[in-house]
Amino acid sequence: MASHTPVTDTDTDLDAAAVVGRLRATFATRRTASPAWRRAQLEALRTLLTDHSDELVAALAADLGKGPEEAYRTEIGFTLNEIGHTLDRLDDWLAPRPAELPERLLPATAQVVREPLGVVLVIAPWNYPLQLALAPLVGALAAGNCAVVKPSELAPATSAAMARLLSRHLDAEAVAVVEGAVPETTALLAQRFDHIFYTGNGAVGRIVMAAAARHLTPVTLELGGKSPVVLDPGTDLAAAARRIVTGKFLNAGQTCVAPDYVLAIGDTARAIEPYLAEAVRDTYGADPAGAGEYGRIVNERHFDRLTALLGSGRTVVGGAHDRATRYLAPTVLADVSPDAPVMQEEIFGPILPIVPVPDLDAAIAFINERDKPLALYAFTDSAATKQRLLTETSSGALTFGLPVAHLTAPDLPFGGVGESGMGRYHGEYSLDTFSHTKAVLDKPLV
Ligand code: NAD
Protein backbone atom coordinates (compact mmCIF):
# COMPACT_ATOMS: atom_id res chain seq x y z
CA MET A 1 0.00 0.00 0.00
CA ALA A 2 1.32 3.42 -0.91
CA SER A 3 2.02 5.64 2.02
CA HIS A 4 2.48 9.34 1.93
CA THR A 5 3.56 11.85 4.50
CA PRO A 6 0.94 14.53 4.99
CA VAL A 7 2.15 18.03 4.28
CA THR A 8 2.17 19.97 7.50
CA ASP A 9 1.54 23.66 7.87
CA THR A 10 5.22 24.29 8.51
CA ASP A 11 6.69 22.07 5.79
CA THR A 12 8.46 24.76 3.74
CA ASP A 13 11.89 26.18 3.05
CA LEU A 14 10.47 29.66 2.74
CA ASP A 15 12.18 32.23 4.94
CA ALA A 16 9.16 34.45 5.30
CA ALA A 17 10.85 36.68 7.88
CA ALA A 18 13.65 37.42 5.40
CA VAL A 19 11.18 38.30 2.62
CA VAL A 20 9.20 40.65 4.82
CA GLY A 21 12.36 42.06 6.41
CA ARG A 22 13.77 42.96 3.00
CA LEU A 23 10.56 44.80 2.07
CA ARG A 24 10.47 46.58 5.45
CA ALA A 25 13.98 47.86 4.83
CA THR A 26 12.83 49.22 1.46
CA PHE A 27 9.78 50.85 3.00
CA ALA A 28 11.99 52.51 5.62
CA THR A 29 13.84 54.37 2.84
CA ARG A 30 10.49 56.14 2.09
CA ARG A 31 11.08 55.75 -1.63
CA THR A 32 7.81 53.86 -2.17
CA ALA A 33 5.87 56.77 -0.69
CA SER A 34 6.84 59.14 -3.48
CA PRO A 35 4.15 59.71 -6.10
CA ALA A 36 6.79 59.26 -8.82
CA TRP A 37 7.65 55.74 -7.57
CA ARG A 38 3.98 54.79 -7.39
CA ARG A 39 3.38 55.97 -10.96
CA ALA A 40 6.48 54.22 -12.24
CA GLN A 41 5.38 50.91 -10.69
CA LEU A 42 1.87 51.19 -12.14
CA GLU A 43 3.30 52.02 -15.54
CA ALA A 44 5.69 49.07 -15.31
CA LEU A 45 2.78 46.80 -14.45
CA ARG A 46 0.93 48.13 -17.48
CA THR A 47 3.94 47.40 -19.70
CA LEU A 48 4.24 43.91 -18.24
CA LEU A 49 0.60 43.13 -19.02
CA THR A 50 0.77 44.60 -22.50
CA ASP A 51 4.08 43.06 -23.55
CA HIS A 52 3.40 39.62 -22.08
CA SER A 53 -0.31 39.25 -22.73
CA ASP A 54 0.17 36.21 -25.00
CA GLU A 55 2.20 34.42 -22.36
CA LEU A 56 -0.37 35.22 -19.68
CA VAL A 57 -3.29 34.14 -21.87
CA ALA A 58 -1.49 30.84 -22.44
CA ALA A 59 -0.97 30.39 -18.69
CA LEU A 60 -4.67 31.04 -18.04
CA ALA A 61 -5.59 28.51 -20.73
CA ALA A 62 -3.29 25.93 -19.13
CA ASP A 63 -4.76 26.48 -15.66
CA LEU A 64 -8.45 26.92 -16.39
CA GLY A 65 -9.03 26.29 -20.09
CA LYS A 66 -9.97 29.97 -20.45
CA GLY A 67 -10.49 31.07 -24.03
CA PRO A 68 -8.21 33.88 -25.25
CA GLU A 69 -10.94 36.51 -25.52
CA GLU A 70 -12.34 35.81 -22.05
CA ALA A 71 -8.88 35.54 -20.49
CA TYR A 72 -7.85 38.87 -21.94
CA ARG A 73 -11.08 40.69 -21.08
CA THR A 74 -11.64 39.39 -17.54
CA GLU A 75 -8.06 39.24 -16.34
CA ILE A 76 -5.53 41.29 -18.33
CA GLY A 77 -7.88 43.92 -19.76
CA PHE A 78 -9.64 44.24 -16.41
CA THR A 79 -6.35 44.93 -14.62
CA LEU A 80 -5.22 47.37 -17.34
CA ASN A 81 -8.46 49.31 -16.85
CA GLU A 82 -7.86 49.45 -13.13
CA ILE A 83 -4.32 50.75 -13.74
CA GLY A 84 -5.49 53.39 -16.25
CA HIS A 85 -8.31 54.57 -13.99
CA THR A 86 -5.87 54.86 -11.06
CA LEU A 87 -3.11 56.65 -12.98
CA ASP A 88 -5.61 59.17 -14.38
CA ARG A 89 -6.81 60.12 -10.90
CA LEU A 90 -3.85 59.43 -8.62
CA ASP A 91 -2.71 63.05 -8.20
CA ASP A 92 -6.20 64.06 -7.23
CA TRP A 93 -6.60 61.14 -4.81
CA LEU A 94 -3.27 61.87 -3.14
CA ALA A 95 -3.86 65.58 -2.70
CA PRO A 96 -4.38 66.50 0.97
CA ARG A 97 -8.02 67.41 1.57
CA PRO A 98 -8.66 70.53 3.61
CA ALA A 99 -11.07 69.96 6.49
CA GLU A 100 -13.28 72.45 8.29
CA LEU A 101 -12.65 73.09 11.96
CA PRO A 102 -15.08 74.08 14.71
CA GLU A 103 -14.97 77.76 15.62
CA ARG A 104 -13.44 77.12 19.06
CA LEU A 105 -10.25 75.74 17.43
CA LEU A 106 -9.70 78.71 15.15
CA PRO A 107 -7.40 80.15 14.05
CA ALA A 108 -6.02 76.85 12.74
CA THR A 109 -5.96 74.76 9.58
CA ALA A 110 -6.71 71.09 9.11
CA GLN A 111 -6.27 68.51 6.39
CA VAL A 112 -6.82 64.86 5.74
CA VAL A 113 -3.78 63.04 4.32
CA ARG A 114 -3.50 59.52 2.95
CA GLU A 115 -0.27 57.81 3.95
CA PRO A 116 1.09 54.37 3.00
CA LEU A 117 0.65 51.58 5.53
CA GLY A 118 3.96 49.73 5.06
CA VAL A 119 4.26 46.12 3.93
CA VAL A 120 1.03 44.46 2.83
CA LEU A 121 0.16 40.87 1.93
CA VAL A 122 -2.15 39.93 -0.96
CA ILE A 123 -3.38 36.32 -0.98
CA ALA A 124 -5.13 35.38 -4.22
CA PRO A 125 -7.39 32.49 -5.30
CA TRP A 126 -7.32 30.38 -8.46
CA ASN A 127 -10.49 31.37 -10.29
CA TYR A 128 -9.26 34.70 -11.70
CA PRO A 129 -5.68 34.05 -10.69
CA LEU A 130 -4.20 37.08 -12.42
CA GLN A 131 -6.89 39.70 -11.82
CA LEU A 132 -7.36 38.82 -8.16
CA ALA A 133 -3.63 39.03 -7.45
CA LEU A 134 -2.88 42.14 -9.52
CA ALA A 135 -5.97 44.35 -9.06
CA PRO A 136 -5.32 44.50 -5.28
CA LEU A 137 -1.63 45.07 -6.04
CA VAL A 138 -2.60 48.13 -8.10
CA GLY A 139 -4.19 49.61 -4.98
CA ALA A 140 -1.27 48.60 -2.76
CA LEU A 141 1.27 50.26 -5.10
CA ALA A 142 -0.89 53.35 -5.72
CA ALA A 143 -1.00 53.80 -1.95
CA GLY A 144 2.82 53.64 -1.75
CA ASN A 145 3.26 50.28 -0.03
CA CYS A 146 5.62 47.37 -0.37
CA ALA A 147 3.74 44.16 -1.11
CA VAL A 148 4.03 40.40 -0.92
CA VAL A 149 1.81 38.65 -3.45
CA LYS A 150 0.86 35.01 -2.78
CA PRO A 151 -0.83 33.58 -5.91
CA SER A 152 -2.95 30.44 -5.75
CA GLU A 153 -1.16 27.12 -6.09
CA LEU A 154 -4.24 25.81 -7.91
CA ALA A 155 -3.40 27.98 -10.92
CA PRO A 156 0.29 27.01 -11.16
CA ALA A 157 1.04 28.31 -14.67
CA THR A 158 -0.34 31.77 -13.89
CA SER A 159 1.41 31.76 -10.52
CA ALA A 160 4.76 30.95 -12.14
CA ALA A 161 4.27 33.56 -14.88
CA MET A 162 3.48 36.27 -12.33
CA ALA A 163 6.47 35.33 -10.17
CA ARG A 164 8.79 35.53 -13.16
CA LEU A 165 7.39 38.71 -14.69
CA LEU A 166 6.75 40.79 -11.58
CA SER A 167 10.31 40.33 -10.35
CA ARG A 168 11.59 41.44 -13.72
CA HIS A 169 9.34 44.48 -14.26
CA LEU A 170 8.62 45.88 -10.80
CA ASP A 171 10.89 47.17 -8.04
CA ALA A 172 12.07 43.79 -6.73
CA GLU A 173 13.10 45.27 -3.40
CA ALA A 174 9.52 46.42 -2.83
CA VAL A 175 7.35 43.71 -4.42
CA ALA A 176 7.85 39.99 -3.77
CA VAL A 177 5.91 37.09 -5.18
CA VAL A 178 5.85 34.05 -2.92
CA GLU A 179 4.57 30.96 -4.69
CA GLY A 180 3.24 28.04 -2.74
CA ALA A 181 0.33 26.53 -0.87
CA VAL A 182 -0.74 26.15 2.76
CA PRO A 183 2.78 25.84 4.29
CA GLU A 184 4.02 28.98 2.53
CA THR A 185 0.87 30.96 3.32
CA THR A 186 1.03 29.83 6.93
CA ALA A 187 4.66 30.95 7.16
CA LEU A 188 3.76 34.33 5.69
CA LEU A 189 0.81 34.73 8.05
CA ALA A 190 3.11 34.33 11.05
CA GLN A 191 4.81 37.58 10.02
CA ARG A 192 3.57 41.04 10.88
CA PHE A 193 2.01 42.87 7.95
CA ASP A 194 0.38 46.27 7.88
CA HIS A 195 -2.61 45.01 5.92
CA ILE A 196 -3.70 41.59 4.68
CA PHE A 197 -5.92 41.39 1.62
CA TYR A 198 -7.35 37.89 1.19
CA THR A 199 -9.62 36.64 -1.58
CA GLY A 200 -11.01 33.12 -1.30
CA ASN A 201 -13.30 31.03 0.87
CA GLY A 202 -14.61 31.85 4.33
CA ALA A 203 -12.92 28.92 6.10
CA VAL A 204 -9.47 30.22 5.14
CA GLY A 205 -10.74 33.77 5.71
CA ARG A 206 -11.14 32.84 9.38
CA ILE A 207 -7.56 31.50 9.49
CA VAL A 208 -6.29 34.73 7.93
CA MET A 209 -8.22 36.91 10.36
CA ALA A 210 -7.03 34.92 13.39
CA ALA A 211 -3.41 35.21 12.22
CA ALA A 212 -3.86 38.94 11.59
CA ALA A 213 -5.32 39.46 15.07
CA ARG A 214 -2.02 38.41 16.66
CA HIS A 215 -0.39 41.51 15.15
CA LEU A 216 -3.49 43.76 15.16
CA THR A 217 -3.24 43.79 11.38
CA PRO A 218 -6.32 45.03 9.53
CA VAL A 219 -7.78 42.66 6.95
CA THR A 220 -9.84 42.83 3.83
CA LEU A 221 -11.67 39.56 3.21
CA GLU A 222 -13.13 39.13 -0.27
CA LEU A 223 -15.18 35.97 0.18
CA GLY A 224 -17.97 34.24 -1.71
CA GLY A 225 -21.37 32.73 -1.11
CA LYS A 226 -24.61 32.16 -2.96
CA SER A 227 -25.64 35.19 -5.02
CA PRO A 228 -29.34 34.95 -5.96
CA VAL A 229 -31.14 36.27 -9.03
CA VAL A 230 -34.69 37.38 -8.30
CA LEU A 231 -36.97 37.00 -11.30
CA ASP A 232 -40.12 39.11 -11.12
CA PRO A 233 -43.20 38.43 -13.25
CA GLY A 234 -43.65 40.86 -16.12
CA THR A 235 -39.94 41.20 -16.86
CA ASP A 236 -38.58 40.38 -20.35
CA LEU A 237 -37.64 36.75 -19.72
CA ALA A 238 -35.72 36.26 -22.98
CA ALA A 239 -33.46 39.23 -22.24
CA ALA A 240 -33.09 38.20 -18.59
CA ALA A 241 -32.15 34.65 -19.60
CA ARG A 242 -29.42 35.87 -21.96
CA ARG A 243 -27.88 38.05 -19.26
CA ILE A 244 -28.14 35.39 -16.57
CA VAL A 245 -26.43 32.87 -18.87
CA THR A 246 -23.63 35.30 -19.71
CA GLY A 247 -22.89 36.02 -16.05
CA LYS A 248 -23.36 32.48 -14.81
CA PHE A 249 -21.29 30.50 -17.29
CA LEU A 250 -18.36 32.90 -17.57
CA ASN A 251 -15.25 30.96 -16.47
CA ALA A 252 -17.49 27.86 -16.31
CA GLY A 253 -19.36 29.35 -13.36
CA GLN A 254 -16.21 29.75 -11.26
CA THR A 255 -16.81 33.42 -10.53
CA CYS A 256 -17.34 34.77 -7.02
CA VAL A 257 -20.18 37.03 -8.18
CA ALA A 258 -21.74 34.52 -10.58
CA PRO A 259 -25.50 34.19 -10.23
CA ASP A 260 -25.69 31.15 -7.96
CA TYR A 261 -29.40 30.36 -8.32
CA VAL A 262 -32.58 31.84 -9.75
CA LEU A 263 -35.25 32.73 -7.23
CA ALA A 264 -38.21 32.64 -9.58
CA ILE A 265 -41.41 34.31 -8.48
CA GLY A 266 -44.72 32.69 -9.51
CA ASP A 267 -44.94 31.37 -13.04
CA THR A 268 -41.54 32.76 -14.07
CA ALA A 269 -40.02 29.49 -12.75
CA ARG A 270 -41.54 27.50 -15.60
CA ALA A 271 -41.60 30.29 -18.15
CA ILE A 272 -37.84 31.03 -17.97
CA GLU A 273 -36.82 27.42 -18.70
CA PRO A 274 -36.96 27.49 -22.53
CA TYR A 275 -35.31 30.92 -22.63
CA LEU A 276 -32.39 29.74 -20.49
CA ALA A 277 -31.97 26.64 -22.69
CA GLU A 278 -32.06 28.81 -25.81
CA ALA A 279 -29.58 31.32 -24.37
CA VAL A 280 -27.14 28.50 -23.53
CA ARG A 281 -27.41 27.11 -27.09
CA ASP A 282 -27.07 30.56 -28.65
CA THR A 283 -23.96 31.32 -26.57
CA TYR A 284 -22.14 27.98 -26.61
CA GLY A 285 -23.69 26.06 -29.52
CA ALA A 286 -25.19 22.58 -29.43
CA ASP A 287 -21.96 21.15 -28.00
CA PRO A 288 -20.35 23.57 -25.52
CA ALA A 289 -17.38 21.17 -25.16
CA GLY A 290 -16.20 22.46 -28.54
CA ALA A 291 -16.81 26.14 -27.81
CA GLY A 292 -13.42 27.85 -27.64
CA GLU A 293 -14.51 30.31 -24.99
CA TYR A 294 -16.05 27.81 -22.55
CA GLY A 295 -13.74 27.01 -19.63
CA ARG A 296 -13.01 23.86 -17.66
CA ILE A 297 -13.34 22.97 -13.97
CA VAL A 298 -10.13 23.77 -12.12
CA ASN A 299 -9.41 20.28 -10.76
CA GLU A 300 -10.88 16.82 -10.17
CA ARG A 301 -11.92 17.56 -6.59
CA HIS A 302 -14.12 20.42 -7.73
CA PHE A 303 -15.30 18.39 -10.74
CA ASP A 304 -16.45 15.54 -8.47
CA ARG A 305 -18.08 17.97 -6.05
CA LEU A 306 -20.03 19.58 -8.90
CA THR A 307 -21.17 16.43 -10.71
CA ALA A 308 -22.54 15.14 -7.37
CA LEU A 309 -24.92 18.14 -7.43
CA LEU A 310 -26.45 17.30 -10.83
CA GLY A 311 -29.21 15.19 -9.26
CA SER A 312 -30.59 18.15 -7.31
CA GLY A 313 -33.32 18.94 -9.85
CA ARG A 314 -34.82 18.28 -13.29
CA THR A 315 -32.31 19.00 -16.08
CA VAL A 316 -33.51 21.73 -18.43
CA VAL A 317 -30.30 21.93 -20.43
CA GLY A 318 -26.78 20.54 -20.03
CA GLY A 319 -25.70 17.83 -17.62
CA ALA A 320 -23.03 16.34 -19.92
CA HIS A 321 -19.64 15.92 -18.33
CA ASP A 322 -16.24 14.33 -18.89
CA ARG A 323 -13.86 13.80 -16.00
CA ALA A 324 -10.79 13.33 -18.20
CA THR A 325 -11.05 16.89 -19.54
CA ARG A 326 -12.89 18.27 -16.48
CA TYR A 327 -15.67 19.45 -18.78
CA LEU A 328 -19.08 20.13 -17.30
CA ALA A 329 -21.69 21.53 -19.69
CA PRO A 330 -23.60 24.70 -18.81
CA THR A 331 -26.46 23.15 -16.85
CA VAL A 332 -29.83 24.46 -15.71
CA LEU A 333 -31.82 22.52 -13.10
CA ALA A 334 -35.53 23.19 -12.49
CA ASP A 335 -37.89 22.42 -9.58
CA VAL A 336 -35.02 22.63 -7.10
CA SER A 337 -35.99 22.40 -3.45
CA PRO A 338 -34.29 24.69 -0.92
CA ASP A 339 -33.22 21.48 0.85
CA ALA A 340 -31.47 20.03 -2.23
CA PRO A 341 -27.68 19.53 -2.00
CA VAL A 342 -27.07 22.19 -4.68
CA MET A 343 -28.68 24.79 -2.41
CA GLN A 344 -26.51 24.10 0.64
CA GLU A 345 -23.25 25.76 -0.45
CA GLU A 346 -21.90 28.17 -3.04
CA ILE A 347 -21.98 26.20 -6.31
CA PHE A 348 -18.91 27.79 -7.93
CA GLY A 349 -19.44 25.92 -11.18
CA PRO A 350 -21.72 25.80 -14.24
CA ILE A 351 -24.92 24.60 -12.56
CA LEU A 352 -27.87 26.99 -12.31
CA PRO A 353 -30.79 25.87 -10.11
CA ILE A 354 -34.22 27.46 -10.46
CA VAL A 355 -35.95 27.69 -7.07
CA PRO A 356 -39.63 28.63 -7.27
CA VAL A 357 -41.11 31.04 -4.71
CA PRO A 358 -44.73 32.25 -4.64
CA ASP A 359 -44.18 36.01 -4.33
CA LEU A 360 -41.78 38.84 -3.55
CA ASP A 361 -42.34 38.51 0.20
CA ALA A 362 -41.20 34.89 0.01
CA ALA A 363 -38.19 35.84 -2.13
CA ILE A 364 -37.09 38.50 0.38
CA ALA A 365 -37.62 36.12 3.30
CA PHE A 366 -35.60 33.44 1.45
CA ILE A 367 -32.67 35.83 1.01
CA ASN A 368 -32.79 37.14 4.56
CA GLU A 369 -32.88 33.67 6.12
CA ARG A 370 -29.48 32.93 4.57
CA ASP A 371 -25.98 34.44 4.68
CA LYS A 372 -25.72 37.93 3.22
CA PRO A 373 -24.76 37.42 -0.44
CA LEU A 374 -21.78 38.96 -2.19
CA ALA A 375 -24.21 40.15 -4.86
CA LEU A 376 -27.97 40.22 -5.26
CA TYR A 377 -29.35 40.43 -8.78
CA ALA A 378 -32.89 41.13 -9.88
CA PHE A 379 -34.83 41.38 -13.10
CA THR A 380 -37.95 43.45 -12.59
CA ASP A 381 -39.84 46.26 -14.27
CA SER A 382 -41.28 47.45 -10.99
CA ALA A 383 -39.82 50.47 -9.19
CA ALA A 384 -41.58 49.31 -6.01
CA THR A 385 -39.91 45.89 -6.22
CA LYS A 386 -36.51 47.52 -6.72
CA GLN A 387 -37.08 49.72 -3.70
CA ARG A 388 -38.11 46.78 -1.53
CA LEU A 389 -35.06 44.75 -2.54
CA LEU A 390 -32.83 47.76 -1.88
CA THR A 391 -34.18 48.49 1.58
CA GLU A 392 -35.26 45.06 2.85
CA THR A 393 -32.20 42.96 1.98
CA SER A 394 -28.45 43.25 2.56
CA SER A 395 -25.72 42.18 0.12
CA GLY A 396 -22.26 43.25 -1.01
CA ALA A 397 -23.82 44.73 -4.15
CA LEU A 398 -27.27 45.00 -5.69
CA THR A 399 -27.58 44.98 -9.46
CA PHE A 400 -30.72 45.24 -11.55
CA GLY A 401 -30.70 43.89 -15.07
CA LEU A 402 -27.06 42.87 -15.59
CA PRO A 403 -25.42 40.29 -13.30
CA VAL A 404 -21.67 40.66 -12.61
CA ALA A 405 -21.47 44.13 -14.26
CA HIS A 406 -20.95 46.14 -11.05
CA LEU A 407 -17.50 44.65 -10.61
CA THR A 408 -16.28 46.24 -13.83
CA ALA A 409 -17.12 49.80 -12.69
CA PRO A 410 -14.07 51.11 -10.79
CA ASP A 411 -16.05 53.87 -9.09
CA LEU A 412 -18.23 51.27 -7.37
CA PRO A 413 -16.89 49.65 -4.19
CA PHE A 414 -16.38 45.91 -4.58
CA GLY A 415 -16.70 43.75 -1.49
CA GLY A 416 -18.97 41.67 0.68
CA VAL A 417 -20.88 41.98 3.93
CA GLY A 418 -21.25 39.40 6.69
CA GLU A 419 -20.25 35.94 5.44
CA SER A 420 -19.43 37.35 1.99
CA GLY A 421 -16.57 39.38 3.40
CA MET A 422 -15.42 42.68 4.86
CA GLY A 423 -13.82 45.71 3.30
CA ARG A 424 -13.93 46.87 -0.29
CA TYR A 425 -11.67 47.81 -3.19
CA HIS A 426 -11.42 48.97 -6.82
CA GLY A 427 -10.57 52.50 -7.86
CA GLU A 428 -10.39 54.98 -5.01
CA TYR A 429 -11.73 52.35 -2.59
CA SER A 430 -8.49 50.41 -3.13
CA LEU A 431 -6.47 53.48 -2.24
CA ASP A 432 -8.48 53.82 0.97
CA THR A 433 -7.99 50.15 1.80
CA PHE A 434 -4.22 50.33 1.46
CA SER A 435 -3.73 53.78 3.04
CA HIS A 436 -4.00 55.23 6.49
CA THR A 437 -6.23 58.29 6.47
CA LYS A 438 -4.42 60.70 8.76
CA ALA A 439 -5.84 63.77 10.48
CA VAL A 440 -3.50 66.77 10.48
CA LEU A 441 -4.24 69.90 12.52
CA ASP A 442 -2.02 72.99 12.64
CA LYS A 443 -2.73 75.75 15.14
CA PRO A 444 -0.42 78.71 15.55
CA LEU A 445 0.97 79.24 19.06
CA VAL A 446 -0.05 82.86 19.11
P1 NAD B 1 -7.87 28.89 -3.17
O1 NAD B 1 -8.03 27.47 -2.82
O2 NAD B 1 -6.97 29.28 -4.29
O3 NAD B 1 -7.47 29.64 -1.82
C1 NAD B 1 -7.23 31.02 -1.77
C2 NAD B 1 -5.87 31.30 -1.19
O4 NAD B 1 -5.82 30.84 0.16
C3 NAD B 1 -4.73 30.59 -1.93
O5 NAD B 1 -3.70 31.52 -2.16
C4 NAD B 1 -4.35 29.48 -0.99
O6 NAD B 1 -2.98 29.16 -1.09
C5 NAD B 1 -4.65 30.06 0.36
N1 NAD B 1 -4.96 29.03 1.35
C6 NAD B 1 -5.67 27.89 1.14
N2 NAD B 1 -5.75 27.19 2.29
C7 NAD B 1 -5.08 27.90 3.23
C8 NAD B 1 -4.81 27.69 4.62
N3 NAD B 1 -5.25 26.60 5.27
N4 NAD B 1 -4.10 28.62 5.28
C9 NAD B 1 -3.65 29.72 4.63
N5 NAD B 1 -3.88 29.96 3.32
C10 NAD B 1 -4.57 29.06 2.63
O7 NAD B 1 -9.25 29.55 -3.55
P2 NAD B 1 -10.70 29.23 -2.98
O8 NAD B 1 -10.81 29.59 -1.55
O9 NAD B 1 -11.16 27.88 -3.44
O10 NAD B 1 -11.48 30.33 -3.86
C11 NAD B 1 -12.81 30.18 -4.10
C12 NAD B 1 -13.62 31.01 -3.13
O11 NAD B 1 -13.20 32.36 -3.23
C13 NAD B 1 -15.09 31.02 -3.45
O12 NAD B 1 -15.83 30.99 -2.26
C14 NAD B 1 -15.28 32.34 -4.15
O13 NAD B 1 -16.58 32.84 -4.10
C15 NAD B 1 -14.32 33.19 -3.41
N6 NAD B 1 -13.92 34.31 -4.24
C16 NAD B 1 -14.24 35.57 -3.83
C17 NAD B 1 -13.91 36.66 -4.62
C18 NAD B 1 -14.23 38.05 -4.22
O14 NAD B 1 -13.70 38.95 -4.84
N7 NAD B 1 -15.06 38.28 -3.21
C19 NAD B 1 -13.23 36.44 -5.81
C20 NAD B 1 -12.90 35.15 -6.18
C21 NAD B 1 -13.24 34.09 -5.38
Residues whose N, C-alpha, C, O or C-beta is under 5 A from the ligand:
A	BS01	NAD	I123 A124 P125 W126 K150 P151 S152 E153 L154 G180 A181 V182 T185 T186 T199 G200 N201 V204 I207 E222 L223 G224 G225 C256 S420
